[in-house]
Amino acid sequence: MGKERKRTQYFNVALGLISRLKYEKNKPSDSGSECSDWRYGNCVPSNGDCGAGFREGSCDQQTKKMKCKVPCNWKKDFGADCKYRFGSWGECDPTSGSRTRTGTLKRALYNAECQQTILVSKPCPGTPKTKTTGKKRKGKGN
């Protein structure tokens, strides 16, 4: 029973050390703590358009890289670091076949440069898709 208890204690200590190291690894370093005007670039995914990646920050002569994540459902038009509050969808415009809504900037993460207001659109619901009419194909062997 004594060995079991010691093993559990060692495990808990190791787990505590690992979690502390992980926290300190993602925490901004104190070496640049005197600098208060950090500027960060966009999050650049390591692979493809979304997922885990890095963003670079700079302040005076210092630079640092931080881990970040680009959500896979982000809107490329206005970026993953710009958060907007959207109104309701407008009426369907029959000439364009789409409806629009306006978003006002809620917050900009990492001092990102964001537009104050944006306009997004999507196709109208129930809009019939145009089909090309052609000759009907006859069955096999006819």
DSSP file (Angstrom, degrees, kcal/mol; ACC not computed):
  #  RESIDUE AA STRUCTURE BP1 BP2  ACC     N-H-->O    O-->H-N    N-H-->O    O-->H-N    TCO  KAPPA ALPHA  PHI   PSI    X-CA   Y-CA   Z-CA
    1    1 A M     >        0   0    0      0, 0.0     4,-1.8     0, 0.0     5,-0.1   0.000 360.0 360.0 360.0 -34.0    0.0    0.0    0.0
    2    2 A G  H  >  +     0   0    0      2,-0.2     4,-2.2     1,-0.2     5,-0.2   0.886 360.0  50.4 -65.1 -41.1    2.9    2.4    0.7
    3    3 A K  H  > S+     0   0    0      1,-0.2     4,-2.5     2,-0.2    -1,-0.2   0.904 109.0  52.4 -63.5 -40.8    4.4    1.9   -2.8
    4    4 A E  H  > S+     0   0    0      1,-0.2     4,-2.0     2,-0.2    -1,-0.2   0.907 109.8  48.1 -61.3 -43.1    1.0    2.7   -4.3
    5    5 A R  H  X S+     0   0    0     -4,-1.8     4,-2.3     2,-0.2    -1,-0.2   0.909 112.2  48.7 -66.3 -43.0    0.7    5.9   -2.3
    6    6 A K  H  X S+     0   0    0     -4,-2.2     4,-2.7     1,-0.2     5,-0.2   0.906 110.0  52.1 -63.6 -41.1    4.2    7.1   -3.2
    7    7 A R  H  X S+     0   0    0     -4,-2.5     4,-2.3     1,-0.2    -1,-0.2   0.905 109.9  49.0 -61.3 -41.8    3.6    6.3   -6.9
    8    8 A T  H  X S+     0   0    0     -4,-2.0     4,-2.4     2,-0.2    -1,-0.2   0.900 110.8  50.3 -64.8 -41.0    0.4    8.4   -6.7
    9    9 A Q  H  X S+     0   0    0     -4,-2.3     4,-2.4     2,-0.2    -2,-0.2   0.927 111.0  48.2 -63.8 -44.7    2.3   11.3   -5.1
   10   10 A Y  H  X S+     0   0    0     -4,-2.7     4,-2.7     1,-0.2     5,-0.2   0.908 111.2  51.5 -60.8 -41.4    5.0   11.2   -7.7
   11   11 A F  H  X S+     0   0    0     -4,-2.3     4,-2.6    -5,-0.2    -2,-0.2   0.927 110.1  48.2 -61.4 -45.5    2.4   11.2  -10.4
   12   12 A N  H  X S+     0   0    0     -4,-2.4     4,-2.2     2,-0.2    -1,-0.2   0.887 112.2  49.1 -63.8 -39.8    0.6   14.2   -8.9
   13   13 A V  H  X S+     0   0    0     -4,-2.4     4,-2.3     2,-0.2    -2,-0.2   0.933 112.7  47.7 -64.6 -45.4    3.9   16.2   -8.6
   14   14 A A  H  X S+     0   0    0     -4,-2.7     4,-2.5     1,-0.2    -2,-0.2   0.909 111.3  50.7 -61.8 -42.5    4.8   15.3  -12.2
   15   15 A L  H  X S+     0   0    0     -4,-2.6     4,-2.4     1,-0.2    -1,-0.2   0.899 109.7  50.8 -62.8 -40.7    1.4   16.3  -13.4
   16   16 A G  H  X S+     0   0    0     -4,-2.2     4,-2.0     2,-0.2    -1,-0.2   0.903 110.9  48.5 -62.9 -42.2    1.6   19.6  -11.6
   17   17 A L  H  X S+     0   0    0     -4,-2.3     4,-2.5     2,-0.2    -2,-0.2   0.910 111.2  50.1 -64.9 -42.6    5.0   20.4  -13.1
   18   18 A I  H  X S+     0   0    0     -4,-2.5     4,-2.4     1,-0.2    -2,-0.2   0.931 111.4  47.4 -62.8 -46.0    3.8   19.6  -16.6
   19   19 A S  H  X S+     0   0    0     -4,-2.4     4,-2.0     1,-0.2    -1,-0.2   0.874 112.3  50.5 -66.4 -35.0    0.8   21.8  -16.3
   20   20 A R  H  X S+     0   0    0     -4,-2.0     4,-2.5     2,-0.2    -1,-0.2   0.920 110.8  48.7 -67.2 -42.9    2.9   24.7  -14.9
   21   21 A L  H  X S+     0   0    0     -4,-2.5     4,-2.0     1,-0.2    -2,-0.2   0.899 110.7  51.0 -62.3 -40.5    5.4   24.3  -17.8
   22   22 A K  H  X S+     0   0    0     -4,-2.4     4,-1.3     2,-0.2    -1,-0.2   0.900 110.7  48.9 -64.2 -40.5    2.6   24.3  -20.3
   23   23 A Y  H  X S+     0   0    0     -4,-2.0     4,-0.9     1,-0.2     3,-0.3   0.926 112.9  46.6 -63.8 -45.6    1.1   27.5  -18.7
   24   24 A E  H  < S+     0   0    0     -4,-2.5    -1,-0.2     1,-0.2    -2,-0.2   0.804 106.5  59.4 -69.4 -28.5    4.5   29.3  -18.7
   25   25 A K  H  < S+     0   0    0     -4,-2.0    -1,-0.2     1,-0.2    -2,-0.2   0.872 112.3  38.3 -66.8 -37.3    5.2   28.3  -22.3
   26   26 A N  H  < S+     0   0    0     -4,-1.3    -1,-0.2    -3,-0.3    -2,-0.2   0.546  97.5  96.9 -91.0  -8.8    2.0   30.0  -23.6
   27   27 A K  S  < S-     0   0    0     -4,-0.9     3,-0.1    -5,-0.1    -4,-0.0  -0.623  88.0-104.2 -80.9 137.1    2.4   33.0  -21.2
   28   28 A P        -     0   0    0      0, 0.0    -1,-0.1     0, 0.0    -2,-0.1  -0.330  46.3-102.9 -58.6 143.2    4.0   36.1  -22.7
   29   29 A S    >   -     0   0    0      1,-0.1     3,-0.6    -4,-0.1    -4,-0.0  -0.298  13.3-136.2 -71.3 152.7    7.6   36.4  -21.5
   30   30 A D  G >  S+     0   0    0      1,-0.2     3,-1.8     2,-0.1     4,-0.2   0.543  89.1  89.1 -82.4  -7.8    8.5   38.9  -18.8
   31   31 A S  G 3  S+     0   0    0      1,-0.3     3,-0.3     2,-0.1    -1,-0.2   0.810  96.3  36.9 -62.3 -28.9   11.6   39.9  -20.7
   32   32 A G  G X  S+     0   0    0     -3,-0.6     3,-1.3     1,-0.2    -1,-0.3   0.012  79.5 119.9-108.6  27.2    9.7   42.6  -22.6
   33   33 A S  T <   +     0   0    0     -3,-1.8    -1,-0.2     1,-0.3    -2,-0.1   0.771  67.1  63.1 -67.2 -24.9    7.4   43.6  -19.7
   34   34 A E  T 3  S+     0   0    0     -3,-0.3     2,-0.5    -4,-0.2    -1,-0.3   0.734  88.4  82.5 -71.8 -19.3    8.7   47.2  -19.8
   35   35 A C    <   +     0   0    0     -3,-1.3     3,-0.2     1,-0.1    -3,-0.0  -0.734  52.8 174.6 -86.4 127.4    7.2   47.6  -23.3
   36   36 A S        +     0   0    0     -2,-0.5     2,-0.5     1,-0.2    -1,-0.1   0.490  61.7  72.2-111.8  -4.8    3.5   48.4  -23.2
   37   37 A D        +     0   0    0      2,-0.0    23,-0.2     0, 0.0     2,-0.2  -0.473  61.7 170.6-113.3  62.2    2.7   49.0  -26.9
   38   38 A W        -     0   0    0     -2,-0.5     2,-0.5    -3,-0.2    21,-0.2  -0.508  16.8-158.6 -72.4 137.0    2.9   45.5  -28.4
   39   39 A R  E     -A   58   0A   0     19,-2.4    19,-2.5    -2,-0.2     2,-0.4  -0.980   8.3-161.5-117.8 127.5    1.6   45.2  -32.0
   40   40 A Y  E     -A   57   0A   0     70,-0.8    17,-0.2    -2,-0.5     3,-0.1  -0.863   7.0-141.7-113.2 143.5    0.5   41.8  -33.3
   41   41 A G        -     0   0    0     15,-2.7    71,-0.1    -2,-0.4     3,-0.1  -0.252  43.2 -69.6 -85.6-178.3    0.1   40.6  -36.8
   42   42 A N        -     0   0    0      1,-0.1     2,-0.5    -2,-0.1    14,-0.4  -0.318  55.4 -97.0 -69.7 156.4   -2.6   38.3  -38.1
   43   43 A C        -     0   0    0     12,-0.1    12,-0.2    -3,-0.1    37,-0.1  -0.647  38.6-156.7 -74.1 124.5   -2.7   34.7  -37.0
   44   44 A V  E     -B   54   0A   0     10,-2.8    10,-1.9    -2,-0.5    24,-0.1  -0.918  13.7-131.5-108.9 113.5   -1.0   32.7  -39.8
   45   45 A P  E     -B   53   0A   0      0, 0.0     8,-0.3     0, 0.0     3,-0.1  -0.313   6.0-138.0 -63.4 144.5   -2.1   29.0  -39.9
   46   46 A S  S    S+     0   0    0      6,-2.7     2,-0.4     1,-0.2     7,-0.1   0.838  90.5  25.4 -70.4 -33.3    0.8   26.5  -40.2
   47   47 A N  S    S-     0   0    0      5,-0.5     3,-0.5     3,-0.3    -1,-0.2  -0.992 118.9 -32.5-135.6 126.4   -1.2   24.4  -42.7
   48   48 A G  S    S-     0   0    0     -2,-0.4     3,-0.0     1,-0.2     0, 0.0  -0.278 100.5 -42.9  72.1-151.7   -3.9   25.5  -45.1
   49   49 A D  S    S+     0   0    0     -5,-0.1     2,-0.3    23,-0.0    -1,-0.2   0.614 117.8  20.9 -93.8 -16.0   -6.5   28.2  -44.4
   50   50 A C  S    S+     0   0    0     -3,-0.5    -3,-0.3    -6,-0.1     2,-0.2  -0.912  80.3  62.2-148.7 171.4   -7.3   27.4  -40.8
   51   51 A G  E    S- C   0  70A   0     19,-2.8    19,-2.6    -2,-0.3     2,-0.0  -0.682  86.7  -3.6 108.1-162.8   -6.2   25.6  -37.6
   52   52 A A  E    S+ C   0  69A   0     -2,-0.2    -6,-2.7    17,-0.2    -5,-0.5  -0.321  74.0 130.6 -68.5 145.8   -3.2   26.1  -35.3
   53   53 A G  E     -BC  45  68A   0     15,-2.6    15,-2.1    -8,-0.3     2,-0.3  -0.838  45.4 -89.4-165.5-157.5   -0.6   28.7  -36.3
   54   54 A F  E     -BC  44  67A   0    -10,-1.9   -10,-2.8    13,-0.2     2,-0.4  -0.957  16.2-157.8-136.6 153.3    1.5   31.6  -35.0
   55   55 A R  E     - C   0  66A   0     11,-2.3    11,-2.8    -2,-0.3     2,-0.4  -0.991  18.7-137.0-127.7 141.7    1.2   35.4  -34.8
   56   56 A E  E     - C   0  65A   0    -14,-0.4   -15,-2.7    -2,-0.4     2,-0.3  -0.796  16.9-165.8-100.4 139.8    4.2   37.7  -34.5
   57   57 A G  E     -AC  40  64A   0      7,-3.2     7,-2.2    -2,-0.4     2,-0.3  -0.920   3.3-170.5-121.1 149.3    4.3   40.6  -32.1
   58   58 A S  E     +AC  39  63A   0    -19,-2.5   -19,-2.4    -2,-0.3     2,-0.3  -0.995  12.4 172.3-140.8 147.6    6.7   43.5  -32.0
   59   59 A C  E >   - C   0  62A   0      3,-2.3     3,-2.8    -2,-0.3     2,-0.2  -0.886  68.8 -45.3-153.8 118.8    7.4   46.3  -29.6
   60   60 A D  T 3  S-     0   0    0     -2,-0.3    -1,-0.0     1,-0.3   -25,-0.0  -0.399 126.6 -19.9  53.8-118.6   10.4   48.7  -30.1
   61   61 A Q  T 3  S+     0   0    0     -2,-0.2     2,-0.3    -3,-0.1    -1,-0.3   0.359 119.7  96.8 -98.2   4.8   13.3   46.4  -30.9
   62   62 A Q  E <   -C   59   0A   0     -3,-2.8    -3,-2.3   -30,-0.1     2,-0.3  -0.705  47.1-178.0-100.1 146.5   11.7   43.2  -29.4
   63   63 A T  E     +C   58   0A   0     -2,-0.3     2,-0.3    -5,-0.2    -5,-0.2  -0.977   2.1 177.2-134.9 152.6    9.8   40.5  -31.3
   64   64 A K  E     -C   57   0A   0     -7,-2.2    -7,-3.2    -2,-0.3     2,-0.4  -0.990  21.8-134.1-151.4 156.2    8.0   37.4  -30.1
   65   65 A K  E     -C   56   0A   0     -2,-0.3     2,-0.4    -9,-0.2    -9,-0.2  -0.923  20.8-167.8-112.1 134.6    5.9   34.6  -31.6
   66   66 A M  E     -C   55   0A   0    -11,-2.8   -11,-2.3    -2,-0.4     2,-0.2  -0.939  24.4-114.9-122.1 145.8    2.7   33.4  -30.0
   67   67 A K  E     +C   54   0A   0     -2,-0.4     2,-0.3   -13,-0.2   -13,-0.2  -0.495  44.6 164.5 -70.9 146.7    0.6   30.4  -30.7
   68   68 A C  E     -C   53   0A   0    -15,-2.1   -15,-2.6    -2,-0.2     2,-0.4  -0.928  27.9-134.0-153.0 176.1   -2.8   31.1  -32.1
   69   69 A K  E     -C   52   0A   0     -2,-0.3   -17,-0.2   -17,-0.2   -26,-0.1  -0.990   4.7-151.1-143.2 130.1   -5.7   29.3  -33.8
   70   70 A V  E     -C   51   0A   0    -19,-2.6   -19,-2.8    -2,-0.4    -2,-0.0  -0.901  28.8-125.4 -99.6 118.8   -7.7   30.4  -36.9
   71   71 A P    >   -     0   0    0      0, 0.0     3,-1.3     0, 0.0     9,-0.0  -0.322  12.0-130.8 -62.6 145.7  -11.3   29.0  -36.7
   72   72 A C  T 3  S+     0   0    0      1,-0.3   -23,-0.0   -22,-0.1   -22,-0.0   0.545 104.7  54.3 -77.6  -5.5  -12.2   27.0  -39.8
   73   73 A N  T 3  S+     0   0    0      2,-0.1    -1,-0.3     0, 0.0     2,-0.0   0.141  80.5 131.1-110.5  20.4  -15.5   28.9  -40.1
   74   74 A W    <   -     0   0    0     -3,-1.3     2,-0.7     1,-0.1     6,-0.1  -0.336  62.8-115.6 -74.5 155.6  -14.0   32.4  -40.1
   75   75 A K    >>  -     0   0    0      4,-0.3     4,-1.3     1,-0.2     3,-1.0  -0.820  18.3-156.5 -93.0 113.4  -15.0   34.9  -42.7
   76   76 A K  T 34 S+     0   0    0     -2,-0.7    -1,-0.2     1,-0.2     4,-0.1   0.774  84.6  71.6 -62.6 -26.7  -11.9   35.8  -44.8
   77   77 A D  T 34 S+     0   0    0      1,-0.2    -1,-0.2     2,-0.1    -3,-0.0   0.873 116.7  16.7 -59.6 -38.3  -13.3   39.2  -45.8
   78   78 A F  T <4 S-     0   0    0     -3,-1.0     4,-0.2     1,-0.1    -1,-0.2   0.381 108.9-119.4-122.3   5.5  -12.8   40.7  -42.4
   79   79 A G    ><  -     0   0    0     -4,-1.3     3,-0.5     1,-0.1    -4,-0.3   0.208  22.0 -88.0  83.8 161.2  -10.4   38.3  -40.6
   80   80 A A  T 3  S+     0   0    0      1,-0.2    -1,-0.1   -37,-0.1    -4,-0.1   0.647 118.7  58.7 -83.3 -16.5  -10.5   36.1  -37.5
   81   81 A D  T 3  S+     0   0    0     -3,-0.1    28,-3.0    32,-0.1     2,-0.6   0.466  88.8  81.9 -94.4  -1.5   -9.3   38.9  -35.1
   82   82 A C  E <   -D  108   0B   0     -3,-0.5     2,-0.5    -4,-0.2    26,-0.2  -0.917  63.9-163.1-107.2 118.7  -12.2   41.3  -35.8
   83   83 A K  E     -D  107   0B   0     24,-2.8    23,-3.3    -2,-0.6    24,-1.7  -0.888  10.4-170.8-106.9 127.2  -15.4   40.5  -33.9
   84   84 A Y  E     -D  105   0B   0     -2,-0.5     2,-0.6    21,-0.3    21,-0.2  -0.825  23.0-137.8-118.9 153.2  -18.6   42.1  -35.1
   85   85 A R  E     -D  104   0B   0     19,-2.7    19,-2.4    -2,-0.3     2,-0.3  -0.957  31.1-153.2-106.8 122.3  -22.2   42.4  -33.8
   86   86 A F  E     -D  103   0B   0     -2,-0.6    17,-0.2    17,-0.2     3,-0.1  -0.719   6.3-141.8-103.0 146.1  -24.6   41.8  -36.7
   87   87 A G        -     0   0    0     15,-2.1     2,-0.1    -2,-0.3    -1,-0.1  -0.163  45.8 -70.1 -82.9-172.4  -28.2   43.0  -37.2
   88   88 A S        -     0   0    0      1,-0.1    14,-0.3    -2,-0.1    -1,-0.2  -0.419  59.4 -87.6 -81.6 160.5  -30.9   40.9  -38.8
   89   89 A W        -     0   0    0     12,-0.1    12,-0.2    -2,-0.1    -1,-0.1  -0.397  44.8-129.7 -67.1 140.6  -30.9   39.9  -42.4
   90   90 A G        -     0   0    0     10,-2.8    -1,-0.1     1,-0.2     3,-0.1  -0.117  38.3 -68.0 -79.4-178.0  -32.6   42.4  -44.8
   91   91 A E        -     0   0    0      1,-0.1     9,-0.4     8,-0.1     2,-0.3  -0.297  60.3 -91.7 -69.5 157.4  -35.2   41.7  -47.4
   92   92 A C        -     0   0    0      7,-0.1     7,-0.2    -3,-0.1    -1,-0.1  -0.549  32.3-140.6 -73.1 129.9  -34.4   39.7  -50.4
   93   93 A D  B  >> -E   98   0B   0      5,-2.5     4,-2.8    -2,-0.3     5,-0.8  -0.837   8.4-158.6 -92.3 111.6  -33.2   41.8  -53.4
   94   94 A P  T  45S+     0   0    0      0, 0.0    -1,-0.2     0, 0.0    -2,-0.0   0.795  87.3  56.6 -64.6 -27.6  -34.8   40.2  -56.5
   95   95 A T  T  45S+     0   0    0      1,-0.2    -2,-0.0     3,-0.1    -3,-0.0   0.904 121.4  25.6 -71.9 -39.1  -32.3   41.8  -58.9
   96   96 A S  T  45S-     0   0    0     -3,-0.3    -1,-0.2     2,-0.2     3,-0.1   0.682  97.2-133.5 -95.7 -19.4  -29.2   40.3  -57.1
   97   97 A G  T  <5S+     0   0    0     -4,-2.8    27,-2.3     1,-0.3     2,-0.3   0.744  71.3  98.2  72.9  23.1  -30.9   37.3  -55.6
   98   98 A S  E   < -EF  93 123B   0     -5,-0.8    -5,-2.5    25,-0.3     2,-0.3  -0.902  60.4-141.7-138.0 166.7  -29.3   38.0  -52.2
   99   99 A R  E     - F   0 122B   0     23,-2.7    23,-2.1    -2,-0.3     2,-0.3  -0.930  19.4-155.2-127.0 154.1  -29.9   39.6  -48.9
  100  100 A T  E     - F   0 121B   0     -9,-0.4   -10,-2.8    -2,-0.3     2,-0.3  -0.806  10.6-171.2-127.5 164.3  -27.5   41.6  -46.7
  101  101 A R  E     - F   0 120B   0     19,-2.0    19,-2.4    -2,-0.3     2,-0.4  -0.978  21.4-124.3-151.2 156.8  -26.9   42.7  -43.2
  102  102 A T  E     - F   0 119B   0     -2,-0.3   -15,-2.1   -14,-0.3     2,-0.4  -0.805  16.2-159.1-106.2 141.9  -24.5   45.1  -41.5
  103  103 A G  E     -DF  86 118B   0     15,-2.6    15,-2.3    -2,-0.4     2,-0.4  -0.968   4.0-154.6-118.7 136.3  -22.0   44.3  -38.7
  104  104 A T  E     -DF  85 117B   0    -19,-2.4   -19,-2.7    -2,-0.4    13,-0.2  -0.893  36.0 -95.9-108.6 141.9  -20.6   46.9  -36.3
  105  105 A L  E     +D   84   0B   0     11,-2.7   -21,-0.3    -2,-0.4     3,-0.1  -0.319  39.0 176.7 -61.0 124.4  -17.2   46.3  -34.7
  106  106 A K  E     -     0   0B   0    -23,-3.3     2,-0.3     1,-0.4   -22,-0.2   0.856  66.6 -23.4 -93.1 -48.9  -17.5   44.8  -31.3
  107  107 A R  E     -D   83   0B   0    -24,-1.7   -24,-2.8     2,-0.0     2,-0.5  -0.973  50.0-136.6-162.1 153.2  -13.8   44.3  -30.5
  108  108 A A  E >   -D   82   0B   0     -2,-0.3     3,-0.7   -26,-0.2   -26,-0.2  -0.963  25.8-140.8-113.6 118.6  -10.5   43.9  -32.3
  109  109 A L  G >  S+     0   0    0    -28,-3.0     3,-1.4    -2,-0.5   -28,-0.1  -0.545  79.4   4.1 -79.8 143.5   -8.2   41.2  -30.9
  110  110 A Y  G 3  S-     0   0    0      1,-0.3   -70,-0.8    -2,-0.2    -1,-0.2   0.840 126.9 -66.4  54.2  39.8   -4.5   41.9  -30.6
  111  111 A N  G <  S+     0   0    0     -3,-0.7    -1,-0.3     1,-0.2    -2,-0.1   0.820  82.6 177.4  54.2  35.0   -4.8   45.5  -31.9
  112  112 A A    <   -     0   0    0     -3,-1.4     2,-0.8   -31,-0.2    -1,-0.2  -0.356  35.3-114.8 -67.6 148.1   -5.9   44.2  -35.3
  113  113 A E        +     0   0    0    -31,-0.0     2,-0.3    -2,-0.0    -1,-0.1  -0.784  48.2 172.2 -86.5 115.2   -6.9   46.8  -37.9
  114  114 A C        -     0   0    0     -2,-0.8     2,-0.2   -33,-0.1    -6,-0.1  -0.893  36.4-107.9-126.2 151.7  -10.6   46.3  -38.5
  115  115 A Q        -     0   0    0     -2,-0.3     3,-0.1     1,-0.1   -10,-0.1  -0.548  25.1-132.8 -73.6 144.5  -13.3   48.1  -40.4
  116  116 A Q  S    S+     0   0    0     -2,-0.2   -11,-2.7     1,-0.2     2,-0.3   0.912  89.7  13.5 -65.5 -43.6  -15.8   49.9  -38.2
  117  117 A T  E     -F  104   0B   0    -13,-0.2     2,-0.3   -33,-0.1   -13,-0.2  -0.981  70.0-170.3-133.3 147.5  -18.7   48.5  -40.1
  118  118 A I  E     -F  103   0B   0    -15,-2.3   -15,-2.6    -2,-0.3     2,-0.5  -0.933  14.3-141.8-133.3 158.3  -19.0   45.7  -42.7
  119  119 A L  E     -F  102   0B   0     -2,-0.3     2,-0.3   -17,-0.2   -17,-0.2  -0.986  20.2-176.4-122.3 124.4  -21.7   44.5  -45.1
  120  120 A V  E     -F  101   0B   0    -19,-2.4   -19,-2.0    -2,-0.5     2,-0.3  -0.878   3.5-165.6-119.4 153.9  -22.2   40.8  -45.7
  121  121 A S  E     -F  100   0B   0     -2,-0.3   -21,-0.2   -21,-0.2   -23,-0.0  -0.929   8.4-177.5-136.4 160.4  -24.5   39.1  -48.1
  122  122 A K  E     -F   99   0B   0    -23,-2.1   -23,-2.7    -2,-0.3    -2,-0.0  -0.973  40.6 -82.4-150.2 159.0  -25.9   35.6  -48.7
  123  123 A P  E     -F   98   0B   0      0, 0.0   -25,-0.3     0, 0.0   -26,-0.1  -0.264  52.4-100.7 -63.0 150.5  -28.3   34.1  -51.3
  124  124 A C    >   -     0   0    0    -27,-2.3     3,-1.2   -31,-0.1     2,-0.2  -0.428  42.1-105.5 -68.0 144.6  -32.0   34.4  -50.7
  125  125 A P  T 3  S+     0   0    0      0, 0.0    -1,-0.1     0, 0.0   -33,-0.0  -0.478 101.2  16.2 -71.4 142.8  -33.7   31.3  -49.3
  126  126 A G  T 3  S+     0   0    0      1,-0.3    -2,-0.1    -2,-0.2     3,-0.0   0.640  80.6 155.6  73.8  14.1  -35.8   29.4  -51.7
  127  127 A T    <   -     0   0    0     -3,-1.2    -1,-0.3   -30,-0.1     2,-0.1  -0.631  46.0-122.8 -73.9 121.0  -34.3   31.0  -54.8
  128  128 A P        -     0   0    0      0, 0.0     2,-0.3     0, 0.0    -1,-0.1  -0.431  20.5-128.8 -68.1 136.1  -34.7   28.5  -57.6
  129  129 A K        -     0   0    0     -2,-0.1     2,-0.3     1,-0.1     0, 0.0  -0.661  25.4-113.9 -83.7 138.2  -31.5   27.4  -59.3
  130  130 A T        -     0   0    0     -2,-0.3     2,-0.4     1,-0.0    -1,-0.1  -0.546  30.6-157.7 -75.5 132.9  -31.5   27.7  -63.0
  131  131 A K        -     0   0    0     -2,-0.3     2,-0.4    -3,-0.0    -1,-0.0  -0.882  17.0-122.7-110.3 142.4  -31.3   24.4  -64.8
  132  132 A T        -     0   0    0     -2,-0.4     2,-0.5     1,-0.0    -2,-0.0  -0.697  25.6-138.8 -82.4 132.0  -30.0   24.1  -68.3
  133  133 A T        +     0   0    0     -2,-0.4     2,-0.2     3,-0.0     3,-0.0  -0.778  34.9 155.3 -94.0 133.5  -32.6   22.4  -70.5
  134  134 A G        -     0   0    0     -2,-0.5     2,-0.1     1,-0.0     3,-0.0  -0.783  49.3 -57.2-140.8-176.9  -31.3   19.8  -72.9
  135  135 A K        -     0   0    0     -2,-0.2     2,-0.3     1,-0.1    -1,-0.0  -0.433  57.4-113.3 -68.0 141.1  -32.5   16.8  -74.8
  136  136 A K        -     0   0    0     -2,-0.1     2,-0.3     1,-0.1    -1,-0.1  -0.566  31.6-123.7 -73.5 137.1  -33.8   14.0  -72.6
  137  137 A R        -     0   0    0     -2,-0.3     2,-0.2     1,-0.0    -1,-0.1  -0.640  20.6-131.4 -84.4 138.8  -31.6   11.0  -72.7
  138  138 A K        -     0   0    0     -2,-0.3     3,-0.1     1,-0.1    -1,-0.0  -0.488  30.5 -95.5 -83.5 159.0  -33.2    7.8  -73.8
  139  139 A G    >   -     0   0    0      1,-0.2     3,-1.4    -2,-0.2    -1,-0.1  -0.033  58.8 -63.1 -65.9 174.2  -32.7    4.6  -71.8
  140  140 A K  T 3  S+     0   0    0      1,-0.2    -1,-0.2     2,-0.1     0, 0.0  -0.276 118.3  14.7 -61.3 141.1  -30.1    2.0  -72.5
  141  141 A G  T 3         0   0    0     -3,-0.1    -1,-0.2     1,-0.1    -2,-0.1   0.499 360.0 360.0  78.3   3.4  -30.4    0.2  -75.8
  142  142 A N    <         0   0    0     -3,-1.4    -2,-0.1    -4,-0.0    -1,-0.1   0.432 360.0 360.0 -98.2 360.0  -32.9    2.6  -77.5
